[in-house]
């Protein structure tokens, strides 16, 4: 709280992020911790304030994709943070908010939760459900590929990406070993056992835009 009072928000987020997985804190303390972490991550990571790094000055002819690659970020999250469109050309001399990527994720099988981190800094949490194709098991993985609007194939069944029952819900993140993080059926009628690590449609859009190829994903109990 002293760091927050001194407006050292990055230091406060770093201090509190250490305790995110601490087993010794009480339920009440954990809720207070999560409330502070959520508020701090919104300001430090996702606001337009240049807290983590100096503003990035766009060079002549530079694209959003090039800037994003420099910081190990998907262009979608850079566009979101700066409230611009991924298709809008950048202006020479324009100042962008940047964060040092890549993001990484932890999936907690016991809590049904996916937590994002930017390095060691907490960056948000999302509820998840688990399917059986296969059921995820503990381990450390990397994002191998990402695709939007992927058809579903499994158990001799093919579901087109346009079908509201497609369990991927428009977003598919490949972790290898048949594991994936994905969206969910927009119809709400898909078999809950289909797929692997499922997010709501809105959350899947967020996670797809923040995890890049090579991002680490740790699954633990």
C-alpha positions as CSV (number, residue, x, y, z in Angstrom):
1,X,0.0,0.0,0.0
2,X,2.9,2.3,0.6
3,X,4.1,1.7,-3.0
4,X,0.6,2.4,-4.3
5,X,0.4,5.6,-2.2
6,X,3.7,6.7,-3.8
7,X,2.3,5.9,-7.2
8,X,4.9,3.1,-7.7
9,X,2.3,1.0,-9.4
10,X,4.7,-1.3,-11.2
11,X,6.6,-2.1,-8.0
12,X,3.3,-2.7,-6.2
13,X,2.2,-5.1,-8.9
14,X,5.5,-6.9,-8.8
15,X,5.4,-7.2,-4.9
16,X,1.9,-8.6,-4.9
17,X,2.3,-10.9,-7.9
18,X,4.8,-12.9,-5.8
19,X,1.9,-13.9,-3.4
20,X,-0.6,-15.0,-6.1
21,X,0.0,-18.7,-5.6
22,X,1.0,-18.4,-1.9
23,X,-0.8,-21.2,0.0
24,X,-0.4,-19.7,3.4
25,X,-2.8,-16.7,3.0
26,X,-6.3,-16.8,4.2
27,X,-9.4,-16.7,2.0
28,X,-10.1,-13.1,3.1
29,X,-6.5,-12.1,2.4
30,X,-6.6,-13.8,-1.0
31,X,-9.7,-11.9,-2.0
32,X,-8.1,-8.6,-1.0
33,X,-5.0,-9.6,-2.9
34,X,-7.0,-10.4,-6.1
35,X,-8.9,-7.1,-5.9
36,X,-5.6,-5.2,-5.8
37,X,-3.9,-7.3,-8.5
38,X,-6.8,-6.9,-10.9
39,X,-6.9,-3.1,-10.3
40,X,-3.1,-2.8,-10.6
41,X,-2.8,-4.9,-13.8
42,X,-5.5,-2.8,-15.5
43,X,-3.4,0.3,-14.8
44,X,0.1,-1.0,-15.3
45,X,-0.4,-3.4,-18.2
46,X,-3.5,-2.5,-20.1
47,X,-4.0,1.3,-19.6
48,X,-2.4,3.9,-22.0
49,X,0.0,4.9,-19.2
50,X,3.6,4.3,-20.0
51,X,4.4,2.5,-16.8
52,X,6.4,-0.5,-17.9
53,X,8.5,1.1,-20.6
54,X,9.1,4.5,-22.4
55,X,6.7,5.4,-25.2
56,X,7.7,3.7,-28.5
57,X,8.1,6.3,-31.3
58,X,7.0,4.8,-34.6
59,X,9.6,5.0,-37.4
60,X,8.6,6.0,-41.0
61,X,6.9,3.2,-42.7
62,X,6.8,1.0,-39.6
63,X,3.8,-1.3,-39.2
64,X,2.0,-2.5,-36.0
65,X,3.1,-6.0,-36.8
66,X,6.7,-4.9,-36.8
67,X,6.4,-3.1,-33.5
68,X,4.6,-6.1,-31.9
69,X,7.3,-8.5,-33.1
70,X,10.0,-6.3,-31.5
71,X,8.3,-6.7,-28.1
72,X,7.2,-10.4,-28.5
73,X,3.6,-9.5,-28.6
74,X,0.7,-10.4,-30.9
75,X,-0.4,-7.2,-32.8
76,X,-3.9,-7.6,-31.4
77,X,-2.9,-6.8,-27.8
78,X,-0.8,-3.9,-28.9
79,X,-3.8,-2.5,-30.8
80,X,-6.1,-3.1,-27.9
81,X,-3.8,-1.3,-25.4
82,X,-3.4,1.7,-27.7
83,X,-7.1,1.8,-28.7
84,X,-6.3,1.5,-32.4
85,X,-7.3,-0.9,-35.2
86,X,-4.9,-3.6,-36.4
87,X,-5.5,-2.5,-40.0
88,X,-5.0,1.2,-39.4
89,X,-1.5,2.4,-40.7
90,X,0.7,3.9,-38.1
91,X,1.9,7.5,-38.4
92,X,5.6,8.3,-38.3
93,X,6.4,9.8,-34.9
94,X,3.3,8.4,-33.3
95,X,3.9,7.3,-29.7
96,X,2.6,3.8,-28.6
97,X,2.2,2.2,-25.2
98,X,4.4,-1.0,-25.3
99,X,4.9,-3.8,-22.8
100,X,7.8,-6.2,-22.8
101,X,6.3,-9.6,-23.9
102,X,5.7,-12.3,-24.2
103,X,2.7,-13.1,-22.0
104,X,2.6,-16.5,-20.4
105,X,-0.3,-18.5,-18.8
106,X,-0.9,-20.8,-15.9
107,X,-3.8,-23.2,-15.9
108,X,-5.0,-24.4,-12.5
109,X,-6.8,-27.7,-12.8
110,X,-8.2,-27.5,-9.3
111,X,-9.5,-24.0,-9.5
112,X,-10.7,-24.1,-13.1
113,X,-8.8,-21.0,-13.8
114,X,-6.3,-19.6,-16.3
115,X,-4.0,-16.8,-15.1
116,X,-2.0,-14.6,-17.4
117,X,1.4,-13.1,-16.4
118,X,3.7,-10.7,-18.2
119,X,7.0,-12.0,-17.1
120,X,6.5,-12.2,-13.3
121,X,3.7,-9.6,-13.3
122,X,0.1,-10.7,-12.8
123,X,-2.0,-9.7,-15.8
124,X,-5.5,-11.2,-15.2
125,X,-7.4,-14.4,-14.6
126,X,-10.2,-16.2,-16.5
127,X,-12.5,-19.2,-15.7
128,X,-12.0,-22.3,-17.8
129,X,-13.7,-25.6,-18.2
130,X,-12.0,-28.9,-19.3
131,X,-13.0,-31.4,-21.9
132,X,-11.7,-34.9,-22.5
133,X,-9.9,-34.6,-25.9
134,X,-7.6,-35.1,-24.0
135,X,-8.2,-34.1,-20.4
136,X,-5.3,-31.7,-19.6
137,X,-2.6,-33.0,-17.3
138,X,0.1,-31.1,-15.5
139,X,3.2,-30.0,-17.5
140,X,4.9,-27.1,-19.1
141,X,4.0,-26.4,-22.8
142,X,4.5,-23.7,-25.4
143,X,2.1,-22.2,-27.9
144,X,2.9,-23.9,-31.2
145,X,0.2,-22.4,-33.4
146,X,-2.9,-20.2,-33.3
147,X,-5.8,-20.2,-35.7
148,X,-9.1,-18.4,-35.9
149,X,-12.2,-20.2,-37.3
150,X,-10.8,-23.7,-37.2
151,X,-12.9,-26.7,-38.1
152,X,-13.3,-29.3,-35.3
153,X,-12.1,-32.8,-36.0
154,X,-12.4,-35.6,-33.4
155,X,-13.8,-39.1,-32.8
156,X,-14.7,-39.3,-36.5
157,X,-16.8,-36.1,-36.3
158,X,-16.1,-32.9,-38.3
159,X,-17.8,-29.6,-37.3
160,X,-17.4,-26.6,-39.5
161,X,-16.2,-23.4,-37.9
162,X,-19.4,-21.8,-39.1
163,X,-21.5,-24.2,-37.1
164,X,-22.7,-22.7,-33.7
165,X,-22.0,-26.1,-32.1
166,X,-18.3,-26.0,-33.0
167,X,-16.6,-26.3,-29.6
168,X,-13.6,-24.2,-30.6
169,X,-15.8,-21.1,-30.8
170,X,-13.6,-19.4,-33.4
171,X,-10.3,-19.5,-31.4
172,X,-7.8,-22.3,-31.2
173,X,-4.4,-22.2,-29.6
174,X,-2.2,-25.4,-30.1
175,X,0.0,-26.5,-27.2
176,X,1.2,-29.7,-28.8
177,X,0.6,-33.3,-27.5
178,X,-3.1,-32.9,-28.6
179,X,-3.6,-30.2,-26.0
180,X,-5.2,-26.8,-26.9
181,X,-6.8,-23.7,-25.4
182,X,-9.9,-22.7,-27.3
183,X,-13.2,-20.8,-27.2
184,X,-16.6,-22.5,-26.7
185,X,-19.8,-23.2,-28.6
186,X,-21.8,-20.1,-29.3
187,X,-25.0,-22.2,-29.2
188,X,-24.3,-23.6,-25.8
189,X,-25.4,-27.0,-27.1
190,X,-22.0,-28.6,-27.8
191,X,-20.9,-31.7,-26.0
192,X,-19.1,-30.4,-22.9
193,X,-16.5,-33.3,-23.3
194,X,-15.4,-32.0,-26.7
195,X,-12.1,-30.0,-26.8
196,X,-9.6,-29.5,-24.0
197,X,-9.2,-26.2,-22.2
198,X,-12.3,-24.0,-22.9
199,X,-12.8,-20.3,-22.4
200,X,-16.0,-18.2,-22.9
201,X,-16.2,-16.6,-26.3
202,X,-15.2,-13.1,-25.0
203,X,-12.3,-14.5,-22.9
204,X,-11.1,-16.6,-25.7
205,X,-10.8,-13.5,-27.8
206,X,-8.7,-11.8,-25.1
207,X,-6.4,-14.8,-24.6
208,X,-5.9,-15.3,-28.3
209,X,-4.8,-11.7,-28.6
210,X,-2.3,-12.0,-25.7
211,X,-0.6,-15.4,-26.1
212,X,1.9,-15.5,-29.0
213,X,3.6,-18.4,-30.6
214,X,6.3,-19.5,-28.2
215,X,4.4,-18.3,-25.1
216,X,4.8,-20.7,-22.1
217,X,1.7,-22.3,-20.7
218,X,2.0,-24.2,-17.4
219,X,-0.7,-26.6,-16.3
220,X,-0.7,-27.5,-12.7
221,X,-3.0,-28.9,-10.0
